[in-house]
């Protein structure tokens, strides 16, 4: 943009930068206007024109050029030039007020929810919803989505529980094939361990592991991983205890697949003569394990109110209902001092663990007269795994549980426990355990 003043000072021309288009011509009459006034006018124009150009550009970019009148342009530029606040702030405040109101009111029963956000937008256009109805729609859709997510999570946990509690076809067939081997193959029936190694089974200079399970493949994994991870595998002795129906298959596996240099002993529950109803009240109790499960743990699945239960609590209660925790093989750990009368210290392993490092240092731990050494499961960075307390495993609405146990007491992992059997034999743990079973029978009869 250029400014041209004629030599006679009688005309002023404002043109574009290319010099071909005249934007404004001002004729000056000397008799009507002074040179000083003209000079001031030129200065004012030179000062205002850049601002006019900038405002015109903004109006064009924001679509103000679509307005067909100066009134439209004024309504849009006026608040900016005068520093007024846009109405959008008031609209946002009004919408917040509506949201708070909707949050405190009940959702109408006859409110029909759209299946998707696109359908919601379409219905808004067709039915001209007001802001309150729209807010109700959003709230109802979000609550519906939350319920579906919770139900999906509970269904996932339930399916995992059923999968973990069932016996895969391959494992079931493996047990049948190994049982057939035991009956037809002399090598599958050979003595475990060999006769010359029998004294090692009660030698306390060795590292004795105890594994109580009816899962042949799982037992094989635990034993193999412990031997492979050990710095002194020749000092490992595994005592595997299983039930009568699995004994033949379990014996066949370790007889046909020796894991040297470790020593493996396989015994069935039926081979312990003292395991009778008179000596072991738990045998009778296990036969009625459904009653024990419902009485002490509560029937947490049937009729459970999932709306008042978190997925973590539901998972813990499903775990407590697993047959694994009610079976006789799980209860046998309470009789370890009687099962191994000549041993001083053993490490009890669950069949769902894989050993990844040498466990020899466990035998060097001084338990200071304590019976059990274990890993607490309420302290750690993983809040899902390391957050287990007694409340996760017991039904504290039961008066007997509430009287004797603290719901906030830290639970411990059963996957790997070290037991000082010498200290255990000085306690009345077995008798206390039996009294709990007897208390259960008495209370159940009274009901």
C-alpha positions as CSV (number, residue, x, y, z in Angstrom):
1,X,0.0,0.0,0.0
2,X,1.4,3.4,-1.1
3,X,0.5,7.0,-0.5
4,X,1.0,9.6,-3.3
5,X,0.7,13.4,-2.8
6,X,0.6,15.5,-5.9
7,X,3.2,18.2,-6.2
8,X,0.5,20.9,-5.9
9,X,-0.7,19.2,-2.7
10,X,-4.3,19.3,-4.1
11,X,-4.8,15.6,-4.4
12,X,-3.8,12.5,-2.4
13,X,-3.9,8.9,-3.9
14,X,-3.8,5.6,-1.9
15,X,-3.0,2.7,-4.2
16,X,-2.1,-0.9,-3.9
17,X,1.6,-2.1,-3.8
18,X,1.6,-2.9,-7.5
19,X,0.7,0.7,-8.3
20,X,-2.1,-0.1,-10.8
21,X,-5.2,0.0,-8.7
22,X,-6.2,3.2,-6.9
23,X,-8.0,2.5,-3.7
24,X,-8.8,6.1,-2.7
25,X,-8.4,9.6,-4.1
26,X,-8.8,12.7,-2.1
27,X,-9.2,16.1,-3.7
28,X,-7.9,18.9,-1.6
29,X,-9.2,22.4,-2.0
30,X,-6.8,24.9,-0.6
31,X,-9.4,27.3,0.3
32,X,-11.4,24.8,2.5
33,X,-8.6,22.9,4.3
34,X,-5.2,23.9,5.7
35,X,-2.0,22.0,5.1
36,X,-1.7,21.2,8.9
37,X,-5.2,19.7,8.9
38,X,-4.3,17.7,5.8
39,X,-1.1,16.4,7.4
40,X,-3.0,15.3,10.5
41,X,-5.6,13.5,8.4
42,X,-2.9,11.6,6.5
43,X,-1.3,10.5,9.8
44,X,-4.6,9.2,11.2
45,X,-5.3,7.3,8.0
46,X,-1.9,5.8,7.9
47,X,-2.4,4.7,11.6
48,X,-5.9,3.2,11.1
49,X,-5.5,1.4,7.8
50,X,-3.3,-1.5,9.1
51,X,-5.9,-2.2,11.8
52,X,-8.8,-2.2,9.3
53,X,-6.8,-4.6,7.2
54,X,-6.2,-7.0,10.1
55,X,-9.8,-6.9,11.3
56,X,-11.0,-7.6,7.7
57,X,-8.7,-10.6,7.5
58,X,-10.0,-12.1,10.8
59,X,-13.6,-11.6,9.8
60,X,-13.0,-13.4,6.5
61,X,-11.2,-16.3,8.2
62,X,-14.0,-16.8,10.8
63,X,-16.8,-16.8,8.2
64,X,-18.2,-13.4,9.1
65,X,-18.2,-12.6,5.4
66,X,-21.3,-14.8,5.3
67,X,-23.3,-12.2,7.2
68,X,-25.6,-10.3,4.9
69,X,-25.8,-7.2,7.0
70,X,-23.7,-4.8,9.1
71,X,-25.8,-5.9,12.1
72,X,-24.4,-9.4,11.9
73,X,-20.8,-8.1,11.7
74,X,-21.4,-5.8,14.7
75,X,-22.7,-8.6,16.8
76,X,-19.6,-10.7,16.2
77,X,-17.0,-8.0,16.4
78,X,-18.7,-5.9,19.1
79,X,-17.9,-8.2,22.1
80,X,-14.2,-8.5,21.0
81,X,-13.7,-4.8,20.5
82,X,-15.5,-3.9,23.7
83,X,-14.0,-6.7,25.8
84,X,-17.3,-8.4,26.5
85,X,-17.5,-12.1,27.5
86,X,-18.8,-14.7,25.0
87,X,-22.1,-16.5,25.7
88,X,-20.3,-19.9,25.5
89,X,-19.0,-19.5,29.1
90,X,-22.5,-19.1,30.4
91,X,-23.7,-22.1,28.3
92,X,-21.0,-24.3,29.9
93,X,-22.0,-23.2,33.4
94,X,-25.6,-24.0,32.6
95,X,-24.6,-27.4,31.3
96,X,-22.6,-28.2,34.5
97,X,-25.6,-27.2,36.5
98,X,-27.8,-29.6,34.5
99,X,-25.2,-32.4,34.9
100,X,-25.2,-32.0,38.7
101,X,-28.9,-32.0,38.8
102,X,-29.1,-35.2,36.7
103,X,-26.5,-36.9,38.9
104,X,-28.7,-36.6,42.0
105,X,-32.0,-37.7,40.3
106,X,-33.2,-41.1,39.4
107,X,-33.1,-42.2,35.8
108,X,-36.7,-42.4,34.4
109,X,-37.9,-46.0,34.0
110,X,-39.3,-45.4,30.6
111,X,-36.1,-43.9,29.2
112,X,-35.2,-45.8,26.0
113,X,-31.5,-45.9,25.5
114,X,-29.9,-45.9,22.0
115,X,-27.5,-48.6,21.1
116,X,-24.7,-46.4,20.0
117,X,-23.4,-42.8,20.1
118,X,-24.4,-42.3,16.4
119,X,-27.9,-43.4,17.2
120,X,-28.0,-40.9,20.1
121,X,-27.0,-38.0,17.9
122,X,-29.6,-39.1,15.3
123,X,-32.4,-39.2,17.9
124,X,-31.3,-35.8,19.2
125,X,-31.8,-34.3,15.8
126,X,-35.1,-36.0,15.1
127,X,-36.7,-35.6,18.6
128,X,-35.1,-32.2,19.5
129,X,-34.0,-33.3,23.0
130,X,-33.4,-30.7,25.6
131,X,-30.1,-30.5,27.6
132,X,-31.5,-32.4,30.6
133,X,-32.8,-35.3,28.5
134,X,-29.5,-35.5,26.7
135,X,-27.6,-35.6,30.1
136,X,-29.9,-38.4,31.3
137,X,-29.2,-40.3,28.1
138,X,-25.4,-40.0,28.6
139,X,-25.6,-41.1,32.3
140,X,-27.8,-44.1,31.6
141,X,-25.6,-45.2,28.7
142,X,-22.4,-44.9,30.9
143,X,-24.0,-46.9,33.7
144,X,-25.2,-49.5,31.3
145,X,-21.6,-49.8,29.9
146,X,-20.1,-50.1,33.4
147,X,-22.5,-52.9,34.3
148,X,-21.7,-54.8,31.1
149,X,-17.9,-54.4,31.8
150,X,-18.4,-55.7,35.4
151,X,-20.5,-58.7,34.2
152,X,-17.9,-59.4,31.5
153,X,-15.1,-59.4,34.2
154,X,-17.1,-61.7,36.5
155,X,-17.8,-64.1,33.6
156,X,-14.1,-64.1,32.7
157,X,-13.2,-64.9,36.4
158,X,-15.8,-67.7,36.5
159,X,-14.6,-69.2,33.2
160,X,-11.0,-69.2,34.5
161,X,-12.2,-70.9,37.7
162,X,-13.9,-73.6,35.8
163,X,-10.9,-74.1,33.5
164,X,-8.5,-74.3,36.5
165,X,-10.8,-76.7,38.4
166,X,-11.4,-79.1,35.5
167,X,-9.0,-81.8,34.2
168,X,-7.9,-81.3,30.6
169,X,-8.5,-84.3,28.4
170,X,-4.8,-84.7,27.6
171,X,-3.8,-84.9,31.3
172,X,-6.7,-87.3,32.0
173,X,-5.5,-89.6,29.2
174,X,-1.9,-89.4,30.4
175,X,-2.9,-90.7,33.8
176,X,-4.8,-93.6,32.2
177,X,-1.9,-94.5,29.9
178,X,0.6,-94.4,32.8
179,X,-1.7,-96.6,34.9
180,X,-1.9,-99.1,32.1
181,X,2.0,-99.0,32.0
182,X,2.1,-99.7,35.8
183,X,0.0,-102.9,35.3
184,X,1.9,-104.2,32.3
185,X,5.4,-102.9,32.5
186,X,7.8,-104.1,35.2
187,X,10.0,-101.1,34.8
188,X,7.1,-98.8,35.7
189,X,6.6,-100.8,38.9
190,X,10.2,-100.7,40.1
191,X,10.8,-99.5,43.6
192,X,11.2,-95.8,44.2
193,X,13.8,-95.1,45.3
194,X,16.0,-98.1,44.8
195,X,16.7,-100.2,48.0
196,X,20.2,-98.9,48.5
197,X,18.9,-95.3,48.6
198,X,16.2,-95.9,51.2
199,X,18.3,-94.5,54.1
200,X,18.6,-91.2,52.4
201,X,14.8,-90.7,52.8
202,X,15.4,-89.9,56.6
203,X,18.8,-88.3,56.3
204,X,18.6,-84.7,57.5
205,X,21.8,-83.7,55.7
206,X,19.8,-83.7,52.4
207,X,17.3,-81.1,51.2
208,X,13.8,-82.7,51.6
209,X,10.9,-81.4,49.5
210,X,7.3,-82.5,50.0
211,X,4.8,-82.3,47.1
212,X,1.2,-83.4,47.7
213,X,-0.8,-83.6,44.4
214,X,-2.9,-85.8,42.1
215,X,-1.6,-84.0,38.9
216,X,1.1,-86.0,37.3
217,X,2.3,-83.5,34.8
218,X,2.4,-80.7,37.3
219,X,4.4,-82.8,39.7
220,X,6.9,-83.6,36.9
221,X,7.3,-79.8,36.2
222,X,7.9,-79.0,39.8
223,X,10.5,-81.7,40.3
224,X,12.3,-81.0,37.0
225,X,12.5,-77.3,37.6
226,X,13.8,-77.7,41.2
227,X,16.5,-80.1,40.0
228,X,17.6,-77.9,37.0
229,X,17.8,-74.8,39.2
230,X,19.7,-76.3,42.0
231,X,23.4,-75.9,42.6
232,X,23.5,-79.2,44.5
233,X,20.9,-81.4,42.7
234,X,22.5,-84.5,44.2
235,X,21.3,-83.4,47.7
236,X,17.6,-83.1,46.6
237,X,15.0,-85.6,47.9
238,X,11.4,-85.3,46.7
239,X,8.6,-86.9,48.7
240,X,5.5,-87.0,46.5
241,X,2.2,-87.9,48.1
242,X,-0.8,-88.7,46.0
243,X,-4.2,-90.3,46.3
244,X,-5.0,-94.0,45.5
245,X,-6.5,-93.4,42.1
246,X,-3.4,-91.5,40.9
247,X,-0.7,-93.5,42.6
248,X,-0.1,-96.0,39.8
249,X,0.2,-93.3,37.1
250,X,2.4,-91.1,39.3
251,X,4.7,-94.0,40.2
252,X,5.0,-95.0,36.5
253,X,6.0,-91.5,35.4
254,X,8.9,-91.2,37.8
255,X,10.0,-94.8,37.4
256,X,10.1,-94.5,33.6
257,X,11.5,-90.9,33.7
258,X,14.1,-90.7,36.5
259,X,15.4,-87.2,37.3
260,X,18.9,-87.9,38.4
261,X,20.9,-87.2,40.5
262,X,17.8,-86.2,42.6
263,X,16.0,-88.9,44.6
264,X,12.2,-89.2,44.2
265,X,9.8,-91.1,46.5
266,X,6.2,-91.7,45.5
267,X,3.7,-92.7,48.1
268,X,-0.1,-93.0,48.1
269,X,-2.3,-91.9,51.0
270,X,-3.5,-95.5,51.3
271,X,0.0,-96.6,52.1
272,X,0.1,-94.8,55.4
273,X,-1.4,-97.2,57.9
274,X,-2.1,-94.6,60.6
275,X,-4.2,-92.4,58.2
276,X,-7.6,-93.7,59.6
277,X,-10.8,-92.0,60.6
278,X,-9.8,-92.5,64.3
279,X,-6.5,-90.8,63.9
280,X,-7.3,-88.3,61.2
281,X,-10.8,-86.6,61.7
282,X,-10.2,-84.7,58.5
283,X,-10.8,-87.8,56.5
284,X,-14.5,-87.8,57.5
285,X,-14.7,-84.0,57.1
286,X,-13.3,-84.1,53.5
287,X,-16.1,-86.6,52.5
288,X,-18.5,-83.8,53.4
289,X,-16.3,-81.1,51.8
290,X,-19.3,-79.2,50.4
291,X,-20.6,-78.6,53.8
292,X,-17.2,-77.3,55.0
293,X,-16.9,-75.1,52.0
294,X,-20.3,-73.4,52.5
295,X,-20.0,-73.3,56.3
296,X,-16.6,-71.7,56.6
297,X,-16.2,-69.9,53.3
298,X,-19.8,-69.1,52.6
299,X,-21.6,-69.9,49.4
300,X,-20.1,-67.0,47.5
301,X,-21.1,-68.0,44.0
302,X,-24.8,-69.1,44.1
303,X,-27.0,-66.1,44.6
304,X,-24.1,-63.7,45.0
305,X,-24.9,-60.0,44.6
306,X,-22.3,-59.0,42.1
307,X,-23.3,-55.3,42.3
308,X,-21.9,-55.2,45.8
309,X,-18.7,-57.3,45.0
310,X,-15.5,-56.1,43.4
311,X,-13.8,-58.4,40.8
312,X,-10.8,-58.8,43.1
313,X,-13.0,-60.0,46.0
314,X,-15.0,-62.3,43.7
315,X,-11.7,-63.8,42.4
316,X,-10.5,-64.5,46.0
317,X,-13.8,-66.2,46.9
318,X,-13.7,-68.3,43.8
319,X,-10.2,-69.4,44.8
320,X,-11.4,-70.3,48.3
321,X,-14.1,-72.5,46.7
322,X,-11.6,-74.4,44.5
323,X,-11.7,-78.2,45.2
324,X,-7.9,-78.0,45.6
325,X,-8.3,-76.2,48.9
326,X,-10.8,-78.7,50.3
327,X,-9.2,-82.0,49.1
328,X,-7.5,-84.4,51.5
329,X,-4.2,-83.9,49.7
330,X,-4.3,-80.2,50.8
331,X,-5.2,-81.1,54.4
332,X,-2.3,-83.5,54.7
333,X,0.2,-80.7,55.3
334,X,-1.2,-80.5,58.9
335,X,0.2,-84.0,59.5
336,X,3.7,-83.5,58.2
337,X,5.4,-84.3,61.5
338,X,3.6,-87.7,61.6
339,X,4.2,-88.3,57.9
340,X,7.9,-87.8,58.2
341,X,8.8,-88.6,61.9
342,X,12.6,-88.7,61.2
343,X,12.9,-85.4,59.4
344,X,13.7,-82.1,61.1
345,X,13.0,-79.6,58.3
346,X,11.1,-79.8,54.9
347,X,10.0,-77.4,52.2
348,X,6.4,-77.9,51.1
349,X,5.6,-77.0,47.5
350,X,2.4,-76.6,45.7
351,X,2.0,-78.3,42.3
352,X,1.4,-75.0,40.5
353,X,4.9,-73.5,41.0
354,X,8.0,-73.5,38.7
355,X,11.3,-73.2,40.5
356,X,13.6,-70.7,38.8
357,X,16.5,-70.4,41.3
358,X,18.5,-72.5,43.7
359,X,16.5,-73.1,46.9
360,X,19.4,-74.5,49.0
361,X,19.6,-71.4,51.2
362,X,16.2,-72.2,52.6
363,X,17.7,-74.8,54.8
364,X,20.1,-72.3,56.3
365,X,17.3,-70.0,57.5
366,X,16.9,-69.8,61.3
367,X,13.2,-69.8,62.0
368,X,13.9,-69.0,65.7
369,X,11.6,-71.6,67.1
370,X,8.8,-70.8,64.6
371,X,7.0,-73.6,62.8
372,X,6.4,-72.0,59.4
373,X,8.5,-69.7,57.2
374,X,6.5,-68.2,54.2
375,X,6.2,-65.2,52.0
376,X,3.5,-62.7,53.0
377,X,1.0,-61.7,50.3
378,X,-0.1,-58.3,51.6
379,X,3.1,-56.3,50.9
380,X,4.4,-55.5,47.5
381,X,4.1,-53.3,44.4
382,X,1.6,-55.6,42.6
383,X,-1.7,-54.7,44.3
384,X,-3.6,-57.5,42.7
385,X,-1.3,-60.3,43.8
386,X,0.2,-58.8,47.0
387,X,-3.0,-57.6,48.7
388,X,-4.3,-60.8,50.3
389,X,-5.5,-60.7,53.9
390,X,-7.6,-63.1,55.9
391,X,-10.7,-61.3,54.8
392,X,-10.0,-62.6,51.3
393,X,-10.2,-66.2,52.3
394,X,-12.7,-66.5,55.3
395,X,-16.3,-65.6,55.8
396,X,-16.1,-63.2,58.7
397,X,-19.9,-63.0,59.0
398,X,-19.5,-66.3,60.8
399,X,-19.1,-65.8,64.6
400,X,-16.5,-68.6,65.0
401,X,-14.3,-67.0,62.3
402,X,-14.8,-63.5,63.7
403,X,-13.9,-64.6,67.2
404,X,-10.6,-66.2,66.5
405,X,-9.2,-64.5,63.4
406,X,-8.3,-60.9,62.4
407,X,-9.6,-59.9,59.0
408,X,-6.7,-57.5,58.5
409,X,-4.1,-60.1,59.3
410,X,-1.6,-60.6,56.4
411,X,-2.1,-63.9,54.5
412,X,0.9,-65.9,53.2
413,X,1.6,-67.8,50.1
414,X,1.0,-71.6,50.2
415,X,3.1,-72.2,47.1
416,X,6.3,-72.6,49.1
417,X,6.6,-73.0,52.9
418,X,9.5,-74.2,55.0
419,X,8.5,-76.1,58.1
420,X,10.6,-76.7,61.2
421,X,9.2,-80.1,62.2
422,X,11.1,-80.2,65.5
423,X,9.4,-77.0,66.6
424,X,6.1,-78.2,65.2
425,X,6.2,-81.4,67.4
426,X,6.4,-79.2,70.5
427,X,3.1,-77.5,69.7
428,X,-0.6,-78.6,69.8
429,X,-1.3,-77.4,66.2
430,X,-2.7,-80.8,65.2
431,X,-5.0,-80.9,68.3
432,X,-6.2,-77.4,67.7
433,X,-6.9,-78.2,64.1
434,X,-9.0,-81.2,65.2
435,X,-10.9,-79.1,67.7
436,X,-11.9,-76.7,64.9
437,X,-13.3,-79.7,62.9
438,X,-15.1,-80.9,66.0
439,X,-16.5,-77.5,66.6
440,X,-17.8,-77.4,63.0
441,X,-19.6,-80.8,63.5
442,X,-21.2,-79.7,66.8
443,X,-22.5,-76.4,65.3
444,X,-23.8,-78.1,62.2
445,X,-25.7,-80.6,64.3
446,X,-27.3,-77.9,66.4
447,X,-28.5,-76.1,63.3
